[in-house]
Amino acid sequence: MIQDFHGKTAVLTGAASGFGLECARIGAARGMNLVLVDVQQDALDKAEAEMKAAGVQVMARKVDVSSAAEMEALAAAVKERFGAPHFVFNNAGVGAGGLVWENTVADWEWVLGVDLWGVVHGVRLFVPMMLEAAEKDPAYRGHITNTASMAGLLTPPNMGIYNAAKAAVVSLTETMYQDLRLVTDQVGASLLCPYFVPTGITHSERNRPGGSLAQGQLTKSQLIGQAMTEKAVTSGKVTAAEVAHKVFQAISDNQFYVFSHTGAKALGNVKSRMENIVAIQNPADPFLERPEVGAQLKAQLRGG
């Protein structure tokens, strides 16, 4: 667990908006060296200027987190300038919806590339660096936080590609936590599972390789999914800034699970799913709490 953040180094992917930007702001306020990583240059430039104005050391890099070569170059640059980071936030994410059999190979490669491979690269490149620092210095403390989603703990329909990517991040991060416990007490881990929080993820298509798909290129289910997600995310009451504070609190408390929402509705769905698995029962109705939403989705998909 890290108690004093001043002078420590944070590597943040998806740093130009949402949780990444808000964590950068907290890091700057606490005097951290910041490595800002994003794929959107204009937003990254703006974030870099803001953090430099706060008086901290900043390295900003335009990086496609799905690229092994680009992430390797980033890791080498971080090590050369700051040494081993103390906090790594594998947070970059994109979203895509629709019925799971309707997603193209390009859809799968894009979402898994960013949401899963981006985390894989962050783990495989920075954790060894952190462990090396821990071995050399008994006072070193590090922490790695991976952003999944409540979609990684649940299986809401019409967004299977995103669910699959985030479920993989959940499993990877839980395993990483256990692996770290085998080898060190100096590096901690957290798993961030946000529910619906207003961030830039509903506009992630703007950074899709080859550009956004035109409305005419999307299937009916994808258009419906896009509209429903936009409505749910933009109406979220918990802010990205509030979630970022929870991320930093979890680092100090050495807390693994970090939820944006801890109410009965959010976590009750997780409990129901786990109980169904243990009882060997078929998956429950995901719209048990909001039957009108399920009825609307079914009617739209069936043309009713």
Phi, psi and omega per residue, in radians:
M1 nan 2.475 3.139
I2 -1.825 2.168 3.124
Q3 -1.775 -0.677 -3.130
D4 -1.922 2.002 -3.068
F5 -1.627 -0.232 -3.060
H6 -1.063 2.243 3.115
G7 1.402 -0.087 3.094
K8 -1.433 2.823 -3.075
T9 -1.916 2.319 3.093
A10 -2.057 2.324 3.015
V11 -1.885 2.111 -3.032
L12 -2.204 2.043 3.051
T13 -1.643 2.677 -3.000
G14 1.132 0.650 -2.953
A15 -1.440 -0.134 -3.040
A16 -1.585 -0.066 3.132
S17 -2.762 2.991 3.006
G18 0.970 -2.438 -3.078
F19 -1.068 -0.664 -3.118
G20 -1.084 -0.803 3.134
L21 -1.147 -0.738 -3.137
E22 -1.171 -0.624 3.070
C23 -1.195 -0.618 3.078
A24 -1.087 -0.711 3.131
R25 -1.105 -0.728 3.098
I26 -1.153 -0.761 3.125
G27 -1.037 -0.733 3.123
A28 -1.114 -0.744 3.141
A29 -1.108 -0.452 -3.129
R30 -1.712 0.145 3.035
G31 1.363 0.492 3.139
M32 -1.478 2.667 2.896
N33 -1.349 2.335 -3.035
L34 -2.045 2.280 2.977
V35 -1.909 1.884 -3.076
L36 -1.706 2.155 -3.079
V37 -2.165 2.214 3.095
D38 -2.763 2.897 -3.140
V39 -1.773 -0.207 -3.107
Q40 -1.760 1.846 -2.964
Q41 -1.077 -0.780 -3.077
D42 -1.111 -0.748 3.119
A43 -1.189 -0.619 3.124
L44 -1.152 -0.738 3.111
D45 -1.046 -0.730 -3.141
K46 -1.121 -0.780 3.128
A47 -1.117 -0.714 3.130
E48 -1.062 -0.795 -3.139
A49 -1.088 -0.714 3.140
E50 -1.104 -0.770 -3.087
M51 -1.253 -0.624 3.093
K52 -1.147 -0.643 3.111
A53 -1.133 -0.407 3.106
A54 -1.380 -0.126 3.028
G55 1.558 0.334 3.122
V56 -1.915 2.851 3.091
Q57 -1.308 2.330 -3.068
V58 -2.333 2.357 2.924
M59 -2.105 2.093 3.134
A60 -1.957 2.284 -3.100
R61 -2.337 2.240 2.981
K62 -1.417 2.005 -3.036
V63 -2.441 2.362 2.948
D64 -1.534 1.862 -3.025
V65 -1.127 -0.291 3.124
S66 -1.359 -0.209 -3.094
S67 -1.595 2.074 3.116
A68 -1.043 -0.773 -3.091
A69 -1.124 -0.751 -3.132
E70 -1.179 -0.671 3.115
M71 -1.219 -0.626 3.089
E72 -1.128 -0.697 3.103
A73 -1.142 -0.687 3.096
L74 -1.068 -0.854 -3.114
A75 -1.034 -0.721 3.134
A76 -1.131 -0.687 -3.138
A77 -1.192 -0.676 3.113
V78 -1.110 -0.808 -3.112
K79 -1.100 -0.696 -3.117
E80 -1.158 -0.714 -3.072
R81 -1.495 -0.778 -3.012
F82 -2.021 -0.190 -2.997
G83 1.406 -2.822 -3.123
A84 -1.148 2.330 3.086
P85 -1.256 2.816 3.107
H86 -1.785 -0.508 3.126
F87 -2.317 2.173 3.069
V88 -2.081 2.164 -3.117
F89 -2.011 1.683 3.102
N90 -1.439 1.602 -2.866
N91 -2.150 -0.299 -3.090
A92 -0.994 2.371 -3.121
G93 -2.702 2.647 3.056
V94 -2.321 2.850 -3.109
G95 -2.245 2.629 3.036
A96 -2.683 2.506 -3.098
G97 -2.198 -2.834 -3.109
G98 1.848 2.874 3.081
L99 -1.070 2.408 -2.882
V100 -1.078 -0.475 -3.134
W101 -1.462 -0.101 -3.121
E102 -1.633 -0.179 -3.139
N103 -1.262 2.401 3.136
T104 -1.409 2.947 3.048
V105 -1.042 -0.673 3.116
A106 -1.090 -0.680 3.078
D107 -1.044 -0.867 -3.111
W108 -1.089 -0.772 -3.090
E109 -1.141 -0.658 -3.135
W110 -1.209 -0.915 -3.076
V111 -1.175 -0.825 3.115
L112 -1.154 -0.582 3.137
G113 -1.065 -0.829 -3.109
V114 -1.411 -0.932 -2.977
D115 -1.272 -0.561 -3.127
L116 -1.855 -0.980 -3.102
W117 -1.111 -0.558 3.075
G118 -1.052 -0.696 3.087
V119 -1.224 -0.760 3.125
V120 -0.978 -0.826 -3.127
H121 -1.123 -0.716 3.118
G122 -1.077 -0.686 3.137
V123 -1.236 -0.865 -3.032
R124 -1.218 -0.431 -3.103
L125 -1.634 -0.668 -3.031
F126 -1.659 -0.537 -3.136
V127 -1.083 -0.796 3.093
P128 -1.023 -0.637 3.105
M129 -1.101 -0.734 -3.133
M130 -1.207 -0.689 3.127
L131 -1.166 -0.629 3.093
E132 -1.116 -0.745 3.112
A133 -1.122 -0.693 3.136
A134 -1.120 -0.659 -3.120
E135 -1.185 -0.606 -3.109
K136 -1.400 -0.492 -3.030
D137 -2.356 1.908 -3.138
P138 -1.066 -0.340 -3.124
A139 -1.522 -0.202 -3.123
Y140 -1.142 2.407 3.030
R141 -2.322 2.326 -3.142
G142 -2.304 2.825 3.127
H143 -2.643 2.437 3.110
I144 -2.201 2.227 -3.127
T145 -2.096 2.208 3.102
N146 -1.900 2.345 3.128
T147 -1.572 2.020 3.000
A148 -1.844 -2.168 -3.116
S149 -3.105 2.811 2.971
M150 -1.068 -0.416 3.081
A151 -1.146 -0.297 3.067
G152 -1.441 -0.242 3.129
L153 -1.881 -0.226 -3.129
L154 -2.175 3.056 3.122
T155 -2.314 1.076 3.127
P156 -1.107 2.459 -3.088
P157 -1.253 2.825 3.045
N158 1.212 0.329 3.049
M159 -2.623 0.680 -3.023
G160 -1.099 -0.607 -3.115
I161 -1.122 -0.697 3.113
Y162 -1.242 -0.770 3.100
N163 -0.967 -0.797 -3.080
A164 -1.100 -0.759 3.138
A165 -1.109 -0.782 -3.080
K166 -1.283 -0.569 3.058
A167 -1.101 -0.647 3.101
A168 -1.146 -0.663 3.113
V169 -1.160 -0.669 3.081
V170 -1.030 -0.889 -3.102
S171 -1.110 -0.772 3.134
L172 -1.044 -0.782 -3.045
T173 -1.269 -0.689 3.072
E174 -1.086 -0.697 3.115
T175 -1.185 -0.721 3.113
M176 -1.042 -0.699 3.098
Y177 -1.019 -0.815 3.137
Q178 -1.163 -0.695 3.118
D179 -1.100 -0.760 3.134
L180 -1.088 -0.689 -3.132
R181 -1.093 -0.465 3.112
L182 -1.220 -0.561 -2.950
V183 -1.968 -0.306 -3.085
T184 -2.760 2.696 2.980
D185 -1.893 0.105 -3.006
Q186 -1.785 -0.146 -3.137
V187 -2.201 2.104 -3.132
G188 -1.793 3.059 -3.112
A189 -2.563 2.598 3.059
S190 -2.408 2.703 3.085
L191 -2.125 2.034 3.115
L192 -1.636 2.133 3.114
C193 -2.137 1.524 3.123
P194 -1.317 2.665 2.971
Y195 -1.683 -2.463 -3.130
F196 -1.449 1.914 3.135
V197 -2.268 2.310 3.131
P198 -1.101 1.878 3.065
T199 -2.385 -2.969 -3.125
G200 -1.562 0.125 -2.996
I201 -1.145 -0.487 -3.131
T202 -1.252 -0.182 3.104
H203 -1.962 0.367 -3.077
S204 -1.179 -0.318 3.105
E205 -0.983 -0.445 -3.097
R206 -1.100 -0.412 -3.127
N207 -1.841 0.242 3.110
R208 -1.209 2.385 3.086
P209 -0.969 2.239 -3.120
G210 1.524 -0.043 3.094
G211 1.596 2.968 -3.127
S212 -1.116 2.588 3.040
L213 -1.362 2.446 3.077
A214 -1.234 2.710 -3.135
Q215 -0.931 -0.643 -3.120
G216 -1.210 -0.256 3.130
Q217 -1.573 -0.160 -3.105
L218 -1.638 2.535 3.090
T219 -1.340 2.936 3.117
K220 -1.010 -0.780 -3.105
S221 -1.156 -0.594 3.136
Q222 -1.221 -0.684 3.093
L223 -1.118 -0.744 3.119
I224 -1.117 -0.796 3.137
G225 -1.068 -0.709 3.128
Q226 -1.068 -0.806 -3.125
A227 -1.148 -0.750 -3.118
M228 -1.155 -0.733 -3.137
T229 -1.160 -0.749 3.114
E230 -1.002 -0.797 -3.125
K231 -1.124 -0.784 -3.096
A232 -1.163 -0.762 -3.091
V233 -1.204 -0.823 -3.082
T234 -1.205 -0.362 3.125
S235 -1.617 0.053 -3.139
G236 -1.088 2.417 -3.075
K237 -1.598 -0.451 3.108
V238 -1.439 2.329 -3.078
T239 -1.602 2.813 3.082
A240 -1.097 -0.599 3.121
A241 -1.119 -0.704 3.116
E242 -1.126 -0.694 3.116
V243 -1.155 -0.697 3.132
A244 -1.051 -0.695 3.091
H245 -1.111 -0.632 3.080
K246 -1.138 -0.639 3.115
V247 -1.069 -0.809 -3.132
F248 -1.219 -0.628 3.097
Q249 -1.108 -0.662 3.129
A250 -1.135 -0.586 3.093
I251 -1.125 -0.824 -3.127
S252 -1.148 -0.605 -3.091
D253 -1.593 -0.068 -3.053
N254 0.962 0.795 -3.129
Q255 -1.685 2.313 -3.067
F256 -1.436 -1.048 -3.075
Y257 -1.425 2.222 3.122
V258 -2.178 2.023 -3.126
F259 -1.973 2.444 3.063
S260 -1.279 -0.616 -3.131
H261 -2.133 2.278 -3.132
T262 -2.069 0.280 3.132
G263 -1.298 2.960 -3.082
A264 -1.089 -0.589 -3.097
K265 -1.150 -0.809 -3.109
A266 -1.204 -0.955 -3.058
L267 -1.400 -0.374 3.083
G268 -1.114 -0.625 3.099
N269 -1.144 -0.662 3.107
V270 -1.142 -0.783 3.133
K271 -1.047 -0.771 3.137
S272 -1.062 -0.741 -3.138
R273 -1.097 -0.803 -3.132
M274 -1.115 -0.682 3.123
E275 -1.138 -0.663 3.090
N276 -1.108 -0.687 3.137
I277 -1.120 -0.850 -3.116
V278 -1.112 -0.621 -3.131
A279 -1.467 -0.004 -3.107
I280 0.959 0.829 3.106
Q281 -1.879 2.695 3.088
N282 -1.091 2.683 -3.131
P283 -0.958 2.429 -3.126
A284 -1.298 2.877 3.061
D285 -1.107 2.056 -3.104
P286 -1.192 -0.227 -3.118
F287 -1.873 0.467 -3.129
L288 -0.990 -0.672 -3.137
E289 -1.357 -0.496 -3.089
R290 -2.316 1.213 -3.050
P291 -1.029 -0.515 -3.121
E292 -1.161 -0.534 3.120
V293 -1.210 -0.765 3.109
G294 -1.105 -0.731 3.134
A295 -1.106 -0.703 3.136
Q296 -1.149 -0.775 -3.135
L297 -1.092 -0.792 3.137
K298 -1.070 -0.758 -3.139
A299 -1.108 -0.707 -3.136
Q300 -1.152 -0.752 -3.093
L301 -1.236 -0.530 -3.129
R302 -1.609 0.022 3.088
G303 1.406 0.271 -3.114
G304 -1.486 nan nan
